[in-house]
Amino acid sequence: MKNNRFFLTKVLKWILTIPFVIFLIIFSLSNKQFLEISLWPIPWSIEIPIYFFGLGILLFGFVFGYIIGWGRAVLKYYKKTKKASDANY
């Protein structure tokens, strides 16, 4: 039963990943215009393609979500081990 659940999770992951990757490719190909980002207190500005900006924000969101999820897992593990060590005394 556990093996079947693992297989279904893997299939679901690929069912969601493939359309998302196709969307990212289409987004990148259709947004080649440039975006000027000026860094206000500094007199410089940079020009990047719009798809770099969009994909950069998306990447930041994934990394931030991963860090938050990892932090919650560490906190849960810490609470679980603390509860287990308190039960031993």
Beta strands, then each sheet from edge to edge (+ up, - down):
strand 1: 34-38
strand 2: 45-49
sheet 1: 1+ 2-
end
